[in-house]
């Protein structure tokens, strides 16, 4: 096969796979609501166990500061104590 025939074959094959991907997305749209999923497990339903600790984020950390991210806008920097805020798993 020369280079031109190989390029044409690759283009056709790429189009076929893009069509199949679009068809799959059309036939099987992504589930966007929790109640549409086959199953779900909420953090509040975790069992009571010494290795599982639930809690809120620590927003009173003295190391909290505002900083400017590279793309603009504002982002809050968390200290190490508040980093694993909603769920801490201990080995």
HELIX and SHEET records of a PDB file:
HELIX    1   1 UNK A    3  UNK A   27  1                                  25    
HELIX    2   2 UNK A   34  UNK A   36  5                                   3    
HELIX    3   3 UNK A   43  UNK A   45  5                                   3    
HELIX    4   4 UNK A   80  UNK A   82  5                                   3    
SHEET    1   A 2 UNK A  52  UNK A  54  0                                        
SHEET    2   A 2 UNK A  87  UNK A  89 -1                                        
SHEET    1   B 2 UNK A  65  UNK A  67  0                                        
SHEET    2   B 2 UNK A  75  UNK A  77 -1                                        
END                                                                             
